[in-house]
Amino acid sequence: MSTTTTTSIAPSVSVYTHFALRFYDFIVLTISNRFAWRCPTASVLLPFYQQHLREFTPGHLSYTFLIHSSHALPPYKNGILLLRESAHLEIGAGTGYYPAASSARLAKGVKVVTLLDLNPNTLAYARSRLANAGFKGDIECVHRDVFEPLPDTMRARYDSIALFYLFHCLPGTFPKKATDVFKAVVPALAPGGVVYGATILGSSAGHNWFGRRLMKLYNRKGIFGNAQDTLEGLREALEESFEESEVRVVSVVALFTARTPRNL
């Protein structure tokens, strides 16, 4: 599946050129995460990411029971109960580090990984990286603005939806920008599925010297849009959008999980 939508390109999207992506892992995942945001990739973010990838026994298929889900498609087609292969949706593809580093876990049951991003460079880079990491399932790319409603073909399809380092790159403030994103992506969540992610909090979060300098630079250039993002605002968005949610803060990074969407 390849889906495209067009919109104006913000600096937070256009900054990821083919050249820049070659250095992203070192600058962001190694240097910035450890020394600026003080939330290490290997010991905190990657284990959190992998924790919510669903595992199945070989050949397992999920039944799509949707009786109490107003955002999902009917479970029957031509009188036949639909069966659904386990699928994961990655919103904000980046370099594809997290799914590629999790390829062995994905292989335990996830049959489809869908990458969604507004930048075609990141989609191509992440897709190639995941394939080279040995993932044998289907890799789909959706070129789309995260604030726009998803195609009907993606409804009620995904057991897990990851939003890693997405919110702090988006314009606006919490809770609105988060509730707008949740409203757009929740229809893609399968019954019993999980939405999870991580975001760098704003200026009031207690940044160190290095973090304050990066925050000022990235917000001035439009790469970040998180100066006013607060933990309270994120929690408000989660509680408004889901019946179950949890937030854990590591230094200035909020790690969140959410299940059971409300009727948005």
Salt bridges, closest charged atoms under 4 A:
ASP25 OD2 - ARG129 NH1 2.59
GLU55 OE2 - ARG105 NH1 2.71
GLU90 OE1 - HIS88 NE2 2.66
GLU140 OE1 - ARG157 NH1 2.81
ASP159 OD1 - ARG54 NH1 2.69
ASP159 OD2 - ARG84 NH1 2.98
ASP180 OD2 - LYS176 NZ 2.62
ASP229 OD2 - LYS177 NZ 2.88
